[in-house]
């Protein structure tokens, strides 16, 4: 299949590499063009570690070109770029053309649904709870894939498109997908914001000084306990909504192929295997700039809707805002565009099922 990936970072390039391995035909679109300049000039894209391959992805020069002949469109950008990407491709999507969001953030699937409803068309919008791969783009033409996740949660808008979405994702990326009850489950399935909150907050000076530091080796017992407490808040909110989501321990086990233990112990094992990775070496990291406004904030708001306050999430959001001298709660563009603050629990449940 011809799969157009909106994005050209590590997650996008990792997905493109796996698509190539699976015999599909990936295309990458970088809005600025800078991230794909070397590839457009004829250099191959090389993936190493968990995926070993070298291939020549097609490169799109515009959003319209990316969408035009694609069998599937896949968004793989940081959350703060999602609204821009949706706005760019929505005028060009055609009836029934599947869109995968990897990974879903801040009810972006509903925002895209509303844009398409204005055009009187509908497409299967497939929301993933996380990304296909972890890793880093180490050069304009090379991505180091740390891991290929064995389980990825998905749901669709509208919900009745889920069976077809499962078959599609399996044909693209093999058998690793788990259907969840709906978009609310996916909204509470992305563990990156809570995990990155604890990791970034307690290593903020390392980030600010540009140090090279091992991420997994610095998830000490104290930080592990904070991560588990954050997870308990998320699980309580999911329970109040009546949806089933994966625990942090299951997430680590499926993402990194680890035996279940405490989070500190699982990270120590990951480090001992030489796969612990490195933490951010700058304050300009998606761990904060993406995850605070587009991950922590939605969890806080969902907790308020069901009377399960996410006090640690909210405290972390407030502390990171103070450290950066910014108000991250105001930097989310998707929720205001949806009128999320005016939605009741019933409104949200209805939209999460059928879209606009």
C-alpha positions in Angstrom: 0.0 0.0 0.0 1.0 3.6 -0.6 1.2 5.2 2.9 1.9 8.9 3.3 3.4 9.8 6.6 2.9 13.4 7.8 6.2 14.0 9.6 9.8 13.2 9.3 11.1 12.7 12.8 12.1 9.5 14.6 8.5 8.1 14.9 7.7 8.9 11.3 11.0 7.4 10.0 10.7 4.4 12.2 7.2 3.7 10.9 8.4 4.3 7.3 11.2 1.8 7.9 8.8 -0.9 9.1 6.4 -0.2 6.2 9.3 -0.8 3.8 10.3 -4.0 5.6 6.6 -5.1 5.3 6.7 -4.5 1.5 4.7 -1.3 1.5 5.5 2.1 -0.2 6.0 4.9 2.3 6.1 8.6 1.6 7.3 11.3 4.1 6.1 14.9 4.3 8.0 17.5 6.2 6.0 20.8 6.4 9.2 22.9 6.1 11.0 20.5 3.9 14.2 20.8 6.0 13.9 17.3 7.5 13.6 15.6 4.2 16.0 17.7 2.1 18.8 15.0 2.0 16.2 12.3 1.2 14.7 14.3 -1.5 18.2 14.8 -3.0 18.5 11.0 -3.4 20.1 9.8 -0.1 18.6 6.6 1.3 17.0 6.4 4.8 18.7 4.0 7.0 17.2 2.4 10.1 19.4 0.6 12.7 19.0 -1.5 15.9 15.5 -2.9 16.3 14.9 -2.4 12.5 17.8 -2.9 10.1 17.1 -1.6 6.6 18.0 1.0 4.1 15.4 2.3 1.6 14.3 5.2 -0.5 11.0 6.7 0.7 9.1 8.9 -1.6 9.1 12.6 -0.5 6.0 14.9 -0.7 6.5 18.5 -1.5 3.1 19.6 0.0 0.2 18.3 2.0 -1.9 18.0 -1.1 0.8 15.8 -2.7 1.1 13.7 0.4 -2.7 12.9 0.3 -3.3 12.7 -3.4 -2.5 9.1 -4.2 -2.2 7.6 -0.8 -4.1 4.5 0.2 -3.5 5.5 3.9 -2.5 8.8 5.5 -0.6 8.6 8.8 0.2 11.4 11.2 3.4 11.0 13.1 4.3 14.4 14.5 4.5 15.9 18.0 1.2 16.9 19.5 1.8 20.6 19.1 1.9 20.1 15.3 -1.3 18.1 15.0 -3.7 21.0 14.5 -1.5 22.4 11.8 -1.3 19.0 10.1 -5.0 18.4 10.3 -5.7 21.9 8.8 -3.3 21.2 6.0 -4.6 17.8 4.9 -8.3 18.1 5.7 -9.1 20.0 2.4 -7.5 17.2 0.4 -8.7 14.0 2.0 -11.2 12.0 0.1 -14.3 10.0 1.3 -13.3 6.8 3.0 -9.5 7.5 3.0 -8.1 6.1 6.3 -6.1 8.4 8.6 -3.9 6.9 11.3 -2.9 9.2 14.2 0.3 8.0 15.8 0.0 8.7 18.6 -3.3 10.3 19.3 -3.2 13.5 21.5 -5.8 15.9 23.0 -8.8 14.6 21.1 -7.3 15.5 17.7 -9.4 12.8 16.1 -12.5 14.8 17.0 -11.0 18.0 15.6 -10.3 16.2 12.3 -13.8 14.7 12.3 -15.3 18.2 12.6 -13.1 19.6 9.8 -14.3 16.8 7.5 -17.9 17.1 8.6 -17.8 20.7 7.3 -16.9 19.2 3.9 -19.7 16.5 4.3 -17.3 13.6 4.0 -16.3 10.9 6.5 -13.1 8.8 6.8 -12.1 6.1 9.2 -9.9 8.0 11.8 -7.7 5.5 13.6 -6.3 6.7 16.9 -3.3 4.8 18.4 -2.5 5.0 22.1 1.3 5.2 21.4 3.8 5.1 18.6 5.0 2.1 16.6 8.7 2.6 17.6 10.9 4.3 20.1 14.2 5.8 19.3 16.0 8.8 17.9 16.8 10.3 14.5 20.6 10.5 14.7 21.1 12.3 11.3 18.9 13.6 8.5 19.2 10.1 6.9 19.4 7.7 9.8 17.0 6.7 12.6 18.1 4.5 15.5 15.1 2.4 16.5 15.4 1.5 20.1 12.3 -0.8 20.1 9.4 -2.0 18.0 6.4 -2.2 20.3 4.7 -5.5 20.6 1.3 -4.1 21.5 -0.5 -0.9 20.4 -4.0 0.1 21.5 -6.3 1.5 18.9 -9.8 2.9 18.5 -11.7 4.6 15.7 -14.0 7.5 15.0 -16.6 6.5 14.1 -16.5 3.5 16.4 -18.1 1.2 13.9 -15.0 1.5 11.7 -12.9 -0.4 14.2 -12.9 -3.9 12.6 -11.7 -2.6 9.3 -9.1 -0.4 11.1 -7.7 -3.4 12.9 -7.4 -5.4 9.7 -5.7 -2.4 7.9 -3.2 -1.7 10.7 -2.3 -5.4 10.9 -1.7 -5.6 7.1 0.6 -2.6 7.4 2.5 -3.3 10.6 1.8 -7.0 11.5 -0.2 -8.4 14.4 0.5 -6.0 17.3 -2.8 -4.1 17.7 -5.4 -4.3 20.4 -8.9 -2.9 20.0 -10.1 -0.7 22.9 -13.6 0.4 23.7 -13.3 3.8 22.0 -11.6 7.1 21.8 -11.9 7.8 25.5 -9.8 4.7 26.2 -7.2 5.8 23.8 -7.2 9.3 25.3 -6.2 7.6 28.6 -3.8 5.1 27.1 -0.8 7.3 26.1 1.6 7.0 29.1 4.3 9.2 27.6 3.0 12.4 29.3 2.9 11.0 32.8 6.2 9.1 32.4 8.0 12.0 30.8 6.7 14.4 33.5 8.5 12.4 36.3 11.6 11.9 34.2 11.9 15.5 33.0 10.9 17.2 36.3 13.5 15.3 38.4 16.2 15.7 35.8 15.5 19.2 34.7 18.9 20.6 35.5 20.5 17.9 33.4 18.4 18.9 30.5 19.1 22.6 31.0 22.9 22.1 31.2 22.9 19.9 28.1 24.3 16.9 29.9 24.5 13.4 28.4 22.6 11.2 30.8 21.1 7.7 30.7 17.3 7.8 31.0 16.5 4.4 32.3 19.4 4.3 34.7 18.1 7.5 36.3 14.6 6.2 36.9 15.6 5.6 40.5 13.2 4.1 43.1 12.0 7.6 44.1 11.2 8.5 40.5 9.7 5.1 39.9 7.3 5.7 42.8 6.2 9.0 41.3 5.6 7.4 37.9 3.4 4.7 39.6 1.5 7.3 41.5 0.8 9.2 38.3 -0.3 6.0 36.7 -2.8 5.4 39.6 -4.4 8.7 38.9 -4.8 7.9 35.2 -6.2 4.4 36.0 -8.8 5.9 38.4 -10.0 8.3 35.7 -10.3 5.4 33.2 -12.3 3.4 35.8 -14.7 6.3 36.3 -15.3 6.4 32.5 -15.8 2.7 32.5 -12.9 2.0 30.0 -10.1 -0.5 30.2 -6.5 0.7 29.7 -3.0 -0.7 30.1 -1.1 -0.2 33.3 2.4 1.4 33.3 3.9 -2.0 34.1 2.1 -3.6 31.1 3.2 -0.7 28.9 6.9 -1.2 29.8 6.6 -5.0 29.4 5.1 -4.7 25.9 7.2 -1.8 24.8 10.5 -3.1 25.8 9.9 -6.9 26.3 10.6 -6.9 30.0 9.4 -9.0 32.9 6.9 -7.2 35.1 8.4 -5.7 38.3 8.5 -2.3 39.9 9.0 0.6 37.4 12.4 1.3 38.9 13.4 -2.4 38.6 12.1 -2.6 35.0 14.1 0.5 34.1 17.2 -0.9 35.8 16.8 -4.1 33.7 16.4 -2.0 30.5 19.6 -0.1 31.4 21.5 -3.4 32.0 20.5 -4.6 28.5 22.1 -1.5 27.0 18.7 -0.2 25.8 17.9 2.5 28.4 18.5 5.3 25.9 19.5 8.9 26.8 17.3 11.6 28.3 16.8 15.0 26.7 19.9 17.2 26.6 17.8 20.4 26.2 14.8 22.2 27.7 13.4 22.3 24.2 12.2 18.7 24.5 8.9 17.1 23.5 8.9 15.6 27.0 7.7 19.0 28.1 6.7 21.1 25.1 4.5 18.4 23.7 3.5 16.3 26.7 2.6 19.1 29.1 0.0 21.0 27.1 -1.2 18.0 24.9 -0.9 15.2 27.4 -1.0 16.3 31.0 -3.7 18.9 30.5 -6.3 16.6 28.9 -5.8 14.1 31.7 -6.4 16.9 34.3 -9.6 18.0 32.5 -10.9 14.4 32.1 -10.3 13.9 35.9 -12.4 17.0 36.6 -15.2 15.7 34.4 -15.6 12.5 36.4 -14.7 13.8 39.9 -11.3 12.0 40.0 -8.8 14.9 40.4 -5.4 14.3 38.8 -3.6 16.2 41.5 -0.1 15.0 40.6 -0.6 15.7 36.9 -1.9 19.2 37.7 1.0 19.9 40.1 3.5 18.8 37.5 1.9 20.9 34.8 2.0 23.9 37.2 5.7 23.3 38.2 6.8 22.8 34.6 5.0 26.1 33.6 6.8 27.9 36.4 10.2 26.4 35.5 9.8 27.5 31.8 8.1 30.8 32.5 5.2 29.7 30.3 1.6 28.7 30.8 1.4 25.3 29.2 -2.3 25.0 29.8 -2.8 27.9 27.4 -0.6 26.4 24.7 -3.0 23.7 23.7 -4.6 24.6 20.4 -6.9 21.6 19.9 -9.1 21.7 23.0 -10.2 25.3 22.6 -10.9 24.7 18.9 -13.2 21.8 20.0 -14.9 23.9 22.6 -13.8 21.2 25.1 -14.4 23.4 28.1 -18.2 23.5 27.3 -18.5 19.7 26.8 -20.3 17.6 29.4 -19.4 14.0 30.1 -22.3 12.9 27.9 -21.3 15.3 25.1 -17.8 13.9 25.1 -19.0 10.3 25.1 -21.3 10.9 22.1 -18.6 12.7 20.1 -16.0 10.0 21.0 -18.3 7.4 19.5 -19.6 9.0 16.3 -17.5 12.1 15.8 -19.1 15.2 14.3 
